[in-house]
């Protein structure tokens, strides 16, 4: 039977000691609350403020 | 009374430099003397240029020969230590091993050199432009207090007269907060207005490059040089670049001043609120109308900026994380870089969706107003080592409080400026923040100048 995935190490890529992980989780707590509030918003129909621009590489090297 | 050379603004110095009444060498030497005199205690510079006087002599020769490059010719400008420079090392405030940056000019440094400025040295930044205190820099108004950050070195150096103008960078308020707590002017232009090529990235879609200056007119002179398209910065926009000094003296009669009554006025230190309300009244007295409004969506802003900033910063530092370098970072920065892993992909994109809605909300606000006024920070400079402060009768972490009013304009990319608007009962500076429509820096500077010219805050100097 395969070993179950570790959610921090294998999924989030967190590679710190267990003690350090505890410290970081405590430090993240206030931020997590704010992000949790954001998650409550229904923004299904909103395009994120990110625009993929395939022409960008062709602009590089242009005059400054 | 004539102020010493090191305290004078570009707008006074430039005509004297142009006509030969003042030598760039004398001006640069005055700043170098000032650095030697006070920076041992202030700690605002991490590197002082060994070629500053040589640069000044070159400027002097050129001006004498009739080649005046413009108002920045011969002006000593300090460069935040996260801008690459060809002749001075860049550390981005870190001493972590195996991290180095190339000796080449950032776009901003190149533009300043082309304008004839003397790049006098590199000012300290909070490590990797994370954070809001900039150790070990002290605030020249009270050495026991922070100059805020992350451009705290630039704010402190400018306020103390160690340079005539400075470069800062602003991801959540890092130009405007140090300006607010040091009685200087800090300008974050529209996202895409000033190239960030050669600025060590912190959070790609939030980072802005820009100036700290002694006066609003000086900020306009700096922006005249810094603004413009640069293909090397993917976010830079090819927008027209007006002469930002042109409209400074235009009256503001008839303009509509917006005041966002939620978020920006819910919890401030008493003296901050009093000074900013007075500033709004003073501007209204010049014939502008005041329009109160609310943007309830701002309630979700802190989660959004944390999601974007943490995820971006952790992505940038991913190689260092994997190589085990982060234990060498400062403890606060190490934590922030490590906890960015807890922000999920959906959280990040939700924040970007939120951002689109917030931008639209502000667009609607600008249907009815020309600028938005409010405090730059809810608090004045706090004590070094103090992590919570009293804000409106409630203890609050400085991390949460200090950038509350600045980060909305990083999320929206709108131009915003901090202008001195008074002092609290302890003698600490207070900043008025003004924001405008995208790429309408002319309006921003016009209103800021209208306030500044009716007051004498800019003429006050710290007693060092």
Interface residues (C-beta under 8 A of the other chain):
Chain A: X12 X13 X14 X15 X16 X20 X23 X24 X25 X27 X28 X30 X31 X32 X33 X34 X35 X36 X37 X38 X39 X41 X43 X46 X47 X48 X49 X50 X53 X56 X59 X60 X61 X62 X63 X64
Chain B: X107 X110 X195 X205 X228 X229 X230 X231 X232 X234 X299 X300 X302 X303 X304 X306 X307 X310 X321 X322 X335 X338 X339 X341 X342 X343 X347 X349 X350 X351 X352 X353 X354 X355 X356 X357 X359 X397 X400
